[in-house]
Amino acid sequence: MRMMIGHLEGKALCIKYAIHFNIRKHIKILTQSYSINMPDTPSLSILLDEKSMARIVRKILNKDTEQALSDLSSLYNIRPPEIVVGTIKGKRKTVYAVYVQNENRIYAMNSDIFYNPFVVLHEFYHHLRSRGGVHRGSEKNANMYAKRFIDAYSKVLINK
């Protein structure tokens, strides 16, 4: 499956694929924690365990995306982004969602995107990495950030 996220084309990790893949391998993994380190922004380095990351993904899947964004934002001690349906000029047909820094807003092409944890967490990463008018993140890192949460959700689901 290929999708546009932000402004670069990349492979999107489908949550169903991740769960199916891990179940097929019958992986039994103890709870791990991830230090999500943001270079050049020490206040954004936090420690999240897999259960906490899985709770965020579960909230998004259960259509409680605004609460998930609020919970994440409080962990980082930042204002949560607003998530709305809409597009921006030049991105109308090429992306599922985009973060607009000066508006503190994630635009999604439709409301179904609100419940896609990969896209929401990818765009939240851009929100995290945007400080003082400068974006310090990359598409690759945004994808890795979102994938860590989805992997944690898959592991917690398997270990239940």
QUIRACOR-V360717 format. One record per backbone hydrogen bond with DSSP energy under -1.0 kcal/mol. NH is the residue of the N-H (numbers start at 1). CO is the residue of the C=O. E is the energy in kcal/mol with one decimal. If there is no record, write none. Layout:
# QUIRACOR-V360717
<<NH/CO/E> <NH/CO/E>>
This chain:
# QUIRACOR-V360717
<<3/10/-1.7> <5/8/-1.4> <6/97/-1.4> <8/5/-1.4> <10/3/-1.8> <18/14/-2.3> <19/15/-2.2> <20/16/-2.5> <21/17/-3.0> <22/18/-2.2> <23/19/-2.4> <24/20/-2.3> <25/21/-1.3> <26/23/-1.0> <27/22/-1.3> <34/48/-3.0> <36/46/-2.2> <37/35/-1.2> <41/38/-1.8> <44/41/-2.4> <45/42/-1.7> <46/36/-1.2> <48/34/-2.4> <50/32/-2.2> <53/49/-2.2> <54/50/-2.8> <55/51/-2.1> <56/52/-1.7> <57/53/-2.0> <58/54/-2.9> <59/55/-2.3> <60/56/-1.9> <61/57/-2.7> <62/58/-2.1> <63/60/-1.5> <64/59/-3.2> <68/64/-2.0> <69/65/-2.8> <70/66/-2.1> <71/67/-2.9> <72/68/-2.5> <73/69/-2.5> <74/70/-2.2> <75/71/-1.6> <76/72/-1.7> <78/73/-2.5> <82/104/-2.5> <84/106/-2.8> <86/108/-3.0> <91/88/-2.3> <95/91/-1.2> <96/4/-1.9> <98/107/-2.1> <100/105/-3.1> <104/101/-1.1> <105/100/-1.8> <106/82/-3.6> <107/98/-3.0> <108/84/-2.8> <109/96/-3.0> <113/110/-1.3> <115/112/-1.4> <116/113/-1.8> <120/116/-2.5> <121/117/-2.6> <122/118/-2.1> <123/119/-2.5> <124/120/-2.2> <125/121/-2.0> <126/122/-1.3> <127/123/-1.8> <128/124/-2.7> <129/125/-2.4> <131/134/-2.5> <134/131/-2.1> <136/129/-2.2> <142/138/-2.3> <143/139/-2.5> <144/140/-2.2> <145/141/-2.5> <146/142/-2.2> <147/143/-2.5> <148/144/-2.1> <149/145/-1.2> <150/146/-2.0> <151/147/-3.1> <152/148/-2.1> <153/149/-2.3> <154/150/-2.4> <155/151/-2.3> <156/152/-2.6> <157/153/-2.3> <158/154/-2.1> <159/155/-2.3>>
